[in-house]
Amino acid sequence: MKKTSIGGEALIEGIMMRGPHDIAIAIRKSSGEIILDKKPLNTLAKRHSFFKLPIVRGAVGMFESMVIGMRALLFSAEFVEVEEENEKESKPSKVDSFFQKIFGDKFLDAVIYFSVFVSMIFVIGLFMLLPSFLAGLLKFDKNTLLGLVSLHLFEGIIRISLFVGYIAMISNMKDIKRVFEYHGAEHKTIHCYENEEELTVENVKRYTTKHPRCGTAFMFVVMVVSIIVFSFTGWGSLLWRVLSRIVLIPLVAGLSYEVIKFAGRSDSKLMAVVSMPGLALQSFTTKEPDDKQIEVAIEALKNVLVEDENADKW
């Protein structure tokens, strides 16, 4: 089976596919027409060999993926809003007009980086600060090895529980379910391509919505790897624990990327076991798509394919 490096992201009524050289966004309009936006992929790894090094590529890639993903998500949201505004003939809000005057042509970039910043604050608060605070309430002796290990283990368990609970909660929201259907279409289409079958709706429909290289699987690996990495920082004050975890985020992301990369191209039973929790979580984050959603995924994928098989390898 072909192991491709192509990945994607579900958007609002659309899908973004990221290939070796290009990014393609396919959006389904309310009229049924599919709109395509294709741009060259420009990453640090393409410009400097340093950013291709193991661990470094995962740390840098995580931030770049957040920016690229946020840009694609805002594009899809803006596209849907434009259709709604055309129907209502509404004008830009005073807040939008104010910030557009300040940032000018850089308004969208400012929104993207601000959104990434807010997202990081949310993640740090919910999945780092809160678990560490709650674990600190437990009466374990941090001066003993057993107590220290127990504190870090329970912090990790709380973090994973919050993550799973958050995913389960949002999966029941109507609008999110629609996005998760596109997420399923993305995975099915990539599976079809990896099995070197013609990209048709009927062929794509036969495949599973779960994929080992999914961002959901990556986040779960991050949670597990963080338990090991953070355990080396001891158990100081809450401020120390939060700051040390923020500093170590790039290392955790880099190590997690290498695990996912190895699992994604390995057929060993051990890696199958490692991938199981991430695949199980995708029961929440992916849903069965309809034919029209699959058509959008196929359109996005076709526009990032390359003839050079080596450039396409995972």
C-alpha positions as CSV (number, residue, x, y, z in Angstrom):
1,M,0.0,0.0,0.0
2,K,1.2,3.5,-0.9
3,K,2.3,5.5,2.2
4,T,1.6,9.1,1.2
5,S,2.5,12.3,3.0
6,I,-0.7,14.0,1.9
7,G,-2.9,15.1,4.7
8,G,-5.9,17.3,5.2
9,E,-8.3,19.1,7.4
10,A,-12.1,19.4,7.5
11,L,-13.5,22.9,7.1
12,I,-16.9,24.5,7.1
13,E,-18.6,22.9,4.1
14,G,-15.3,21.9,2.6
15,I,-11.9,20.3,2.9
16,M,-8.3,21.4,2.8
17,M,-5.7,19.0,1.4
18,R,-2.0,19.6,1.9
19,G,0.4,17.9,-0.6
20,P,4.2,18.0,-1.1
21,H,4.0,21.2,-3.1
22,D,0.5,22.7,-2.9
23,I,-2.5,23.4,-0.7
24,A,-5.9,23.0,-2.1
25,I,-9.2,24.1,-0.5
26,A,-12.5,22.8,-1.9
27,I,-15.7,24.4,-0.7
28,R,-19.3,23.4,-1.6
29,K,-21.5,26.4,-2.2
30,S,-25.2,26.3,-1.2
31,S,-25.9,26.2,-5.0
32,G,-24.0,22.9,-5.2
33,E,-21.0,24.3,-7.0
34,I,-17.5,23.4,-5.8
35,I,-15.1,26.3,-5.4
36,L,-11.4,25.5,-5.5
37,D,-8.6,27.6,-4.0
38,K,-5.1,26.3,-4.8
39,K,-1.8,27.8,-3.6
40,P,1.8,26.7,-3.4
41,L,2.9,25.3,-0.1
42,N,5.7,27.4,1.5
43,T,7.1,26.0,4.7
44,L,10.4,26.5,6.6
45,A,11.4,23.0,5.8
46,K,11.3,23.9,2.1
47,R,13.7,26.8,2.7
48,H,16.1,25.5,5.3
49,S,17.4,21.9,5.8
50,F,17.6,22.5,9.5
51,F,13.9,22.4,9.8
52,K,13.8,18.9,8.2
53,L,15.7,17.4,11.2
54,P,13.9,14.8,13.4
55,I,12.0,16.4,16.3
56,V,12.7,19.9,14.9
57,R,10.4,19.2,11.9
58,G,7.6,18.1,14.2
59,A,7.9,21.1,16.5
60,V,8.0,23.7,13.7
61,G,5.4,21.7,11.7
62,M,2.9,21.9,14.5
63,F,2.9,25.7,14.6
64,E,2.9,25.9,10.8
65,S,0.0,23.5,10.6
66,M,-2.0,25.5,13.0
67,V,-1.5,28.7,11.0
68,I,-2.3,26.9,7.7
69,G,-5.3,25.2,9.2
70,M,-6.6,28.5,10.7
71,R,-6.2,30.3,7.4
72,A,-8.1,27.6,5.6
73,L,-10.8,27.5,8.3
74,L,-11.3,31.3,8.1
75,F,-11.4,31.1,4.3
76,S,-14.2,28.6,4.5
77,A,-16.1,30.5,7.2
78,E,-15.7,33.8,5.3
79,F,-16.9,32.1,2.1
80,V,-20.1,30.9,3.9
81,E,-20.5,34.3,5.5
82,V,-20.3,36.1,2.1
83,E,-23.1,34.0,0.8
84,E,-25.2,34.8,3.9
85,E,-24.4,38.5,3.6
86,N,-25.3,38.5,0.0
87,E,-28.7,37.1,0.9
88,K,-29.2,39.6,3.8
89,E,-27.3,42.4,2.1
90,S,-25.7,43.2,5.4
91,K,-22.7,45.5,5.9
92,P,-19.4,44.8,7.7
93,S,-19.6,45.2,11.5
94,K,-18.1,48.3,13.2
95,V,-15.5,46.0,14.9
96,D,-14.4,44.5,11.5
97,S,-14.2,48.0,10.0
98,F,-12.1,49.3,12.9
99,F,-9.5,46.5,12.7
100,Q,-9.4,46.7,8.9
101,K,-8.4,50.3,9.2
102,I,-5.6,49.5,11.7
103,F,-4.1,46.5,9.9
104,G,-5.1,47.2,6.3
105,D,-4.0,44.5,3.9
106,K,-2.6,42.5,6.9
107,F,-6.0,42.3,8.5
108,L,-6.4,38.6,7.7
109,D,-2.9,37.7,8.9
110,A,-3.6,39.5,12.1
111,V,-6.8,37.6,12.6
112,I,-5.1,34.3,11.9
113,Y,-2.2,34.8,14.3
114,F,-4.4,36.2,17.0
115,S,-6.7,33.1,16.6
116,V,-3.7,30.8,16.9
117,F,-2.6,32.7,20.0
118,V,-6.1,32.5,21.6
119,S,-6.2,28.8,20.7
120,M,-2.8,28.2,22.4
121,I,-4.0,30.0,25.5
122,F,-7.1,27.9,25.6
123,V,-5.1,24.7,25.2
124,I,-2.6,25.7,27.8
125,G,-5.3,26.6,30.3
126,L,-7.5,23.6,29.8
127,F,-5.0,20.9,29.2
128,M,-2.0,22.0,31.2
129,L,-2.9,24.5,33.9
130,L,-6.1,22.8,35.0
131,P,-4.7,19.1,35.1
132,S,-1.6,20.3,37.0
133,F,-3.7,22.2,39.5
134,L,-6.1,19.3,40.1
135,A,-3.2,16.8,40.4
136,G,-1.6,19.1,42.9
137,L,-4.6,18.7,45.2
138,L,-3.9,15.0,45.6
139,K,-2.1,14.1,48.9
140,F,1.0,12.4,47.4
141,D,4.5,13.0,48.9
142,K,6.4,14.7,46.1
143,N,9.7,14.0,47.9
144,T,9.5,10.3,47.2
145,L,9.9,8.6,43.8
146,L,6.5,6.9,44.1
147,G,4.7,10.1,45.1
148,L,6.4,12.0,42.2
149,V,5.5,9.4,39.6
150,S,1.9,9.2,40.9
151,L,1.5,13.0,40.6
152,H,2.7,13.0,37.0
153,L,0.7,10.0,36.2
154,F,-2.5,11.4,37.6
155,E,-1.9,14.7,35.9
156,G,-1.6,12.9,32.6
157,I,-4.8,10.9,33.3
158,I,-6.7,14.1,34.1
159,R,-5.3,15.7,30.9
160,I,-6.3,12.8,28.7
161,S,-9.8,12.6,30.4
162,L,-10.4,16.3,29.7
163,F,-9.3,15.9,26.1
164,V,-11.5,12.9,25.5
165,G,-14.4,14.6,27.3
166,Y,-14.0,17.7,25.3
167,I,-14.0,15.8,22.0
168,A,-17.0,13.8,23.0
169,M,-18.9,16.9,24.0
170,I,-18.3,18.9,20.8
171,S,-19.0,15.8,18.6
172,N,-22.7,16.1,19.6
173,M,-23.0,19.7,18.3
174,K,-25.0,19.9,15.1
175,D,-22.5,22.1,13.2
176,I,-19.5,20.2,14.4
177,K,-21.1,16.9,13.2
178,R,-21.2,18.3,9.7
179,V,-17.5,19.2,9.9
180,F,-16.7,15.7,11.2
181,E,-18.5,14.2,8.2
182,Y,-16.1,16.1,6.0
183,H,-13.3,14.8,8.2
184,G,-14.5,11.3,7.4
185,A,-14.6,12.1,3.7
186,E,-11.0,13.3,3.9
187,H,-9.8,10.1,5.5
188,K,-11.7,7.8,3.2
189,T,-10.3,9.6,0.1
190,I,-6.7,9.4,1.4
191,H,-7.2,5.7,2.1
192,C,-8.5,5.2,-1.5
193,Y,-5.5,7.0,-2.9
194,E,-3.1,5.0,-0.7
195,N,-4.6,1.8,-2.0
196,E,-3.9,3.1,-5.5
197,E,-7.5,3.0,-6.6
198,E,-9.2,5.4,-8.9
199,L,-10.6,8.4,-7.0
200,T,-14.3,7.8,-7.5
201,V,-17.2,8.2,-5.0
202,E,-18.0,4.5,-5.2
203,N,-14.4,3.5,-4.5
204,V,-13.9,6.0,-1.7
205,K,-17.1,4.9,0.1
206,R,-15.6,1.4,0.7
207,Y,-12.9,2.7,3.1
208,T,-12.9,3.5,6.8
209,T,-13.2,7.0,8.2
210,K,-10.3,6.3,10.6
211,H,-6.7,7.0,9.7
212,P,-3.5,6.6,11.8
213,R,-2.0,9.9,10.7
214,C,-5.0,11.9,11.9
215,G,-4.6,15.0,14.0
216,T,-6.8,13.4,16.6
217,A,-4.3,10.5,16.9
218,F,-1.4,13.0,17.0
219,M,-3.1,14.9,19.9
220,F,-3.5,11.7,21.9
221,V,0.1,10.8,21.4
222,V,1.0,14.3,22.6
223,M,-0.9,13.6,25.8
224,V,1.0,10.4,26.4
225,V,4.4,11.7,25.5
226,S,3.9,14.7,27.7
227,I,3.5,12.5,30.8
228,I,7.0,11.1,30.1
229,V,8.7,14.4,29.2
230,F,7.1,16.5,32.0
231,S,8.1,13.9,34.6
232,F,11.7,15.0,34.2
233,T,10.8,18.5,35.5
234,G,10.0,17.5,39.0
235,W,7.0,18.9,40.9
236,G,7.7,22.5,41.9
237,S,5.2,25.3,42.3
238,L,2.2,25.6,40.0
239,L,3.9,28.5,38.2
240,W,7.0,26.4,37.7
241,R,5.0,23.5,36.4
242,V,3.1,25.6,33.9
243,L,6.1,27.5,32.6
244,S,8.2,24.3,32.3
245,R,5.4,22.6,30.3
246,I,5.0,25.6,28.0
247,V,8.8,25.6,27.3
248,L,8.7,21.8,26.6
249,I,5.7,21.9,24.2
250,P,8.0,22.0,21.1
251,L,9.9,18.9,22.4
252,V,6.7,17.1,23.1
253,A,5.3,18.0,19.7
254,G,8.5,17.0,18.0
255,L,8.7,13.6,19.7
256,S,5.0,12.9,19.1
257,Y,5.4,13.7,15.4
258,E,8.2,11.1,15.1
259,V,5.9,8.5,16.8
260,I,3.0,9.3,14.4
261,K,5.3,9.3,11.4
262,F,6.8,5.9,12.3
263,A,3.4,4.4,13.1
264,G,1.9,5.8,9.9
265,R,4.4,3.9,7.7
266,S,4.9,0.8,9.8
267,D,2.8,-2.4,9.5
268,S,4.1,-3.9,12.7
269,K,1.8,-5.2,15.4
270,L,3.4,-3.0,18.0
271,M,2.6,0.2,16.0
272,A,-0.9,-1.1,15.4
273,V,-1.3,-1.3,19.2
274,V,0.2,2.2,19.6
275,S,-2.3,3.6,17.0
276,M,-5.4,2.0,18.6
277,P,-6.3,4.8,21.1
278,G,-6.0,7.5,18.4
279,L,-8.1,5.4,16.0
280,A,-10.7,4.8,18.7
281,L,-10.9,8.6,19.4
282,Q,-11.8,9.1,15.7
283,S,-15.1,7.5,16.4
284,F,-16.0,10.9,17.8
285,T,-14.1,13.1,15.3
286,T,-15.1,11.4,12.1
287,K,-18.6,10.6,10.7
288,E,-19.7,8.8,7.6
289,P,-19.9,11.4,4.8
290,D,-22.5,11.6,2.0
291,D,-21.6,11.4,-1.7
292,K,-21.4,15.2,-2.1
293,Q,-18.9,15.5,0.7
294,I,-16.8,12.8,-0.8
295,E,-16.8,14.7,-4.1
296,V,-15.4,17.7,-2.4
297,A,-12.6,15.6,-0.8
298,I,-11.8,14.1,-4.2
299,E,-11.6,17.5,-5.8
300,A,-9.2,18.8,-3.1
301,L,-7.0,15.7,-3.2
302,K,-6.7,15.6,-7.0
303,N,-5.3,19.2,-6.9
304,V,-2.3,18.3,-4.6
305,L,-1.2,15.1,-6.3
306,V,2.3,15.0,-7.8
307,E,3.9,12.8,-10.4
308,D,7.1,12.4,-8.4
309,E,6.4,9.4,-6.1
310,N,9.4,10.2,-3.9
311,A,8.1,13.6,-3.1
312,D,4.8,12.1,-2.1
313,K,6.2,9.5,0.3
314,W,5.5,9.6,4.0
